[in-house]
Amino acid sequence: MGSDHDHAHGRNKKTLLISFLIITVYMVVEAIGGFLTNSLALIADAGHMLSDSISLGIGFLAFTIGEKAADQAKTYGYKRFEILAAVFNGVTLVLISLYIFYEAYHRFSDPPEVATTGMLIIAIIGLLVNILVAWILTRGGDTKDNLNLRAAFLHVLSDLLGSVGAITAALLIIFFGWAWADPLASVVVAILVLISGWRVTKEAIHVLMEGTPTDVSIDRITDTIEKIPGVNNIHDLHVWSITSGKNALSGHVVIENGLSFEESQLILREIEAAMIKQQITHITIQLESQDHPHIESIHGDLKDLEDSR
């Protein structure tokens, strides 16, 4: 399982690097084109592509730093840096959407002249570039389970929709003379960007707060462990994510009195095997007898333990 994770990590890293180079080059082209054509939709799209570039670059850096081995200062290693990168990317998306709203507000009241032909050409090329990068990310990386890569993918996907909006706005201006279509397209993009940014930020903060992974059920874990022969109950159960795809579990398992050391070790191995099937890759279990004093929670009162002695 560890080698599979390392292989996926390498593919994700390579995918991010290729995507970063493509997006960065075209971001410069679109930014220049946006200013030359005076199109807010293009400028917004270029600004979003800048966030894409930063997102992909930070994501690549996160994977690189995450490869560092665990040490005495970081006993879990540096994998959590990927989640910090996801937070950064999510917040960046939210800020960019707010800026686009601000610019669009002013343009609705005073729509500027837009060079629509140039705008249309640049937007079409931008759409093709984003389709290519989105394809690279989905084919070469784990955009479903890796939060860092998914954050970068959502950046690109939102930018792809931004290109569609810019194309639509250019066509409306060309055929109908609707100058307000340019800021309207940018507002639609901003809404999509805001939604993506909020979701990524919320999920990343959930990981940083060591919340229960979305693909893990505490009730199912408890039920599975307590059904194992020889197990009385489990308490102080905690499940969290170190980073995307690496879930951890710790808990105190109370076993029946009178079991031999060999029997207790068999129970431990059975618990570990059952947890691996439930997407838990790092397992720490403390076995206790039924008369072992304990605190029910990390928030428990130490007096409970003293009274039991």
C-alpha positions in Angstrom: 0.0 0.0 0.0 2.9 2.3 0.8 4.5 1.8 -2.6 1.2 2.5 -4.3 0.9 5.8 -2.4 4.5 6.7 -3.4 3.8 5.9 -7.0 0.6 8.1 -7.0 2.6 10.8 -5.3 5.2 10.8 -8.1 2.5 10.9 -10.8 0.7 13.8 -9.1 4.0 15.7 -8.8 4.9 15.3 -12.5 1.4 16.1 -13.6 1.4 19.4 -11.6 4.8 20.4 -13.1 3.6 19.9 -16.7 0.4 21.7 -16.0 2.2 24.6 -14.2 4.4 25.3 -17.2 1.5 25.3 -19.8 -0.7 27.5 -17.6 2.0 30.0 -16.8 3.0 30.6 -20.4 -0.6 31.2 -21.6 -1.4 33.3 -18.5 1.1 35.9 -19.7 -0.4 35.8 -23.2 -4.0 36.2 -22.0 -3.1 39.0 -19.5 -1.4 41.0 -22.3 -4.4 40.3 -24.6 -6.9 41.3 -21.9 -5.3 44.7 -21.5 -4.9 45.3 -25.3 -8.5 44.5 -26.0 -9.8 46.2 -22.8 -11.8 43.1 -21.8 -12.6 42.5 -18.1 -13.7 39.0 -18.9 -10.2 38.3 -20.3 -8.5 40.1 -17.5 -10.5 38.2 -15.0 -9.7 35.0 -16.8 -6.0 35.9 -16.9 -6.1 36.8 -13.2 -7.7 33.4 -12.5 -5.0 31.8 -14.7 -2.4 33.6 -12.5 -4.0 31.9 -9.5 -3.9 28.6 -11.4 -0.2 29.1 -12.0 0.4 29.9 -8.3 -1.9 27.0 -7.3 0.0 24.5 -9.5 3.4 25.9 -8.4 2.5 25.7 -4.7 1.0 22.3 -5.2 4.2 21.1 -6.9 6.2 22.6 -4.0 4.0 20.9 -1.5 4.6 17.5 -3.0 8.3 18.2 -3.1 8.5 19.3 0.5 6.2 16.4 1.4 8.9 13.9 0.2 11.1 14.9 3.1 11.5 12.1 5.6 10.0 12.3 9.1 12.4 13.6 11.7 12.4 14.4 15.5 10.8 17.8 14.8 8.1 16.5 12.4 7.4 12.9 13.5 4.6 12.5 10.9 6.9 14.0 8.2 6.0 16.9 6.0 2.9 15.5 4.2 0.6 18.0 5.9 2.2 20.8 3.8 0.0 19.6 1.0 -3.1 20.6 3.0 -1.6 24.0 3.8 -1.2 24.5 0.1 -4.8 23.5 -0.5 -5.9 26.2 2.1 -3.7 28.8 0.3 -5.3 27.9 -3.0 -8.8 28.0 -1.7 -8.4 31.4 0.0 -6.8 32.7 -3.2 -9.8 31.7 -5.2 -12.2 33.5 -2.8 -10.1 36.7 -2.9 -9.9 36.6 -6.7 -13.7 36.2 -7.0 -14.2 39.2 -4.7 -11.9 41.4 -6.9 -13.8 40.4 -10.0 -17.1 41.4 -8.4 -15.6 44.8 -7.5 -14.4 45.4 -11.1 -17.6 44.2 -12.7 -19.7 46.6 -10.5 -17.9 49.6 -12.0 -18.1 48.3 -15.6 -21.8 47.7 -15.4 -22.3 51.4 -14.8 -19.8 52.5 -17.4 -19.1 49.8 -20.0 -15.8 50.5 -21.9 -15.1 49.8 -25.6 -13.9 46.2 -26.1 -11.9 44.9 -29.0 -14.1 41.9 -29.5 -12.3 40.1 -32.3 -9.1 39.9 -30.4 -11.0 39.0 -27.2 -12.7 36.1 -29.0 -9.5 34.7 -30.4 -7.6 34.8 -27.1 -10.6 33.4 -25.2 -10.9 30.4 -27.7 -7.1 29.7 -27.3 -7.5 30.0 -23.6 -10.4 27.5 -23.6 -8.2 25.0 -25.6 -5.3 25.4 -23.2 -7.5 24.8 -20.1 -9.1 21.8 -21.7 -5.6 20.4 -22.3 -4.4 21.1 -18.7 -7.7 19.7 -17.2 -7.2 16.5 -19.3 -3.5 16.2 -18.1 -4.6 16.6 -14.5 -7.4 14.0 -14.7 -5.3 11.5 -16.7 -2.1 11.8 -14.8 -3.1 12.7 -11.3 -5.4 11.7 -8.4 -8.0 14.6 -8.6 -10.5 12.6 -6.6 -8.7 11.7 -3.4 -5.8 14.1 -3.2 -7.1 17.4 -1.8 -4.0 19.4 -3.0 -4.3 18.1 -6.6 -8.1 18.5 -6.5 -7.7 22.2 -5.4 -5.4 22.8 -8.4 -7.8 21.0 -10.7 -10.7 23.1 -9.5 -8.7 26.2 -10.3 -8.2 25.0 -13.9 -11.8 23.9 -14.2 -13.1 27.3 -13.1 -10.7 28.9 -15.5 -12.0 26.8 -18.3 -15.6 28.0 -17.5 -14.1 31.5 -17.5 -12.9 31.1 -21.0 -16.4 29.9 -22.1 -17.8 33.0 -20.5 -15.4 35.3 -22.3 -16.2 33.6 -25.6 -19.9 34.0 -25.0 -19.5 37.7 -24.0 -17.4 38.4 -27.2 -20.1 36.8 -29.4 -22.9 38.8 -27.7 -21.0 42.0 -28.2 -20.2 41.3 -31.8 -23.7 40.3 -32.9 -25.9 42.3 -30.5 -23.7 45.1 -29.3 -24.4 44.2 -25.6 -21.4 45.8 -23.9 -22.7 44.6 -20.5 -22.1 41.0 -21.5 -18.4 41.4 -20.7 -18.8 42.3 -17.0 -21.7 39.8 -16.8 -19.5 37.0 -18.0 -16.9 38.0 -15.4 -19.6 37.9 -12.6 -20.6 34.4 -13.6 -17.0 33.3 -13.5 -16.6 34.9 -10.1 -19.5 33.0 -8.7 -18.1 29.7 -9.9 -14.6 30.6 -8.5 -16.1 31.6 -5.1 -17.9 28.3 -4.8 -14.8 26.3 -5.7 -12.6 28.3 -3.3 -15.0 27.9 -0.4 -15.4 24.2 -0.8 -11.6 23.6 -1.0 -10.9 25.8 1.9 -13.6 24.2 4.0 -12.3 20.7 3.3 -8.7 21.6 3.9 -9.5 23.3 7.3 -11.4 20.2 8.2 -8.2 18.2 7.8 -6.1 20.7 9.7 -8.7 20.5 12.6 -8.2 16.7 12.5 -11.8 16.1 11.7 -13.0 12.6 10.7 -12.2 11.8 7.0 -15.3 12.0 4.8 -14.7 8.4 3.6 -14.6 7.0 7.1 -17.5 6.1 9.4 -16.8 6.1 13.1 -19.9 4.0 13.8 -18.8 1.4 11.3 -15.3 1.3 12.7 -16.6 0.9 16.3 -19.1 -1.8 15.2 -16.4 -3.7 13.3 -13.9 -3.7 16.2 -16.5 -4.6 18.9 -17.6 -7.6 16.8 -14.2 -9.2 16.9 -14.1 -12.2 19.3 -12.5 -11.3 22.6 -13.2 -7.5 22.3 -15.3 -6.0 25.0 -15.5 -2.4 23.7 -13.4 0.5 22.4 -13.0 4.0 23.8 -10.9 7.1 23.2 -11.3 6.4 19.5 -9.9 9.1 17.2 -9.7 9.1 13.4 -8.1 11.9 11.3 -6.1 12.5 8.1 -2.4 13.2 8.1 -2.8 14.3 4.4 -5.0 13.3 1.5 -5.1 9.5 1.3 -3.3 8.9 4.6 -5.9 8.3 7.4 -4.8 7.6 10.9 -6.5 6.0 13.9 -5.8 5.6 17.6 -7.9 4.0 20.3 -8.1 2.0 23.5 -9.6 -1.5 23.0 -10.8 -3.3 26.1 -10.4 -7.1 25.8 -11.8 -9.9 27.9 -9.9 -10.8 31.1 -7.8 -13.9 31.1 -6.6 -13.9 27.5 -3.0 -14.9 26.8 -0.4 -12.7 25.2 -0.7 -14.7 21.9 -4.5 -14.4 21.9 -4.3 -10.6 22.5 -1.8 -10.3 19.6 -4.2 -12.2 17.3 -6.9 -9.7 18.2 -4.6 -6.8 17.5 -3.7 -8.2 14.1 -7.4 -8.8 13.2 -8.2 -5.2 14.2 -5.4 -3.8 12.0 -6.5 -5.9 9.0 -10.1 -4.8 9.4 -9.0 -1.1 9.6 -6.9 -1.3 6.5 -10.1 -2.4 4.6 -11.7 0.8 5.9 -9.1 3.1 4.4 -7.0 3.5 7.6 -3.3 3.3 6.9 -1.8 4.3 10.2 -3.2 2.4 13.2 -2.3 2.8 16.9 -4.2 0.5 19.3 -3.7 0.2 23.1 -5.1 -3.1 24.4 -6.6 -3.0 28.0 -8.1 -5.5 30.3 -11.7 -4.9 31.6 -10.4 -3.8 35.0 -7.9 -1.3 33.5 -8.7 2.3 34.7 -9.0 4.9 32.0 -10.3 8.3 31.1 -13.2 8.2 28.6 -12.0 11.1 26.6 -9.1 13.4 26.0 -11.2 16.0 27.7 -11.8 13.7 30.7 -11.2 14.8 34.3 -8.0 13.4 35.9 -10.0 12.9 39.0 -11.8 10.0 37.3 -8.5 8.1 37.1 -7.4 9.0 40.7 -10.8 7.8 42.1 -10.4 4.5 40.3 -7.1 3.7 42.0 
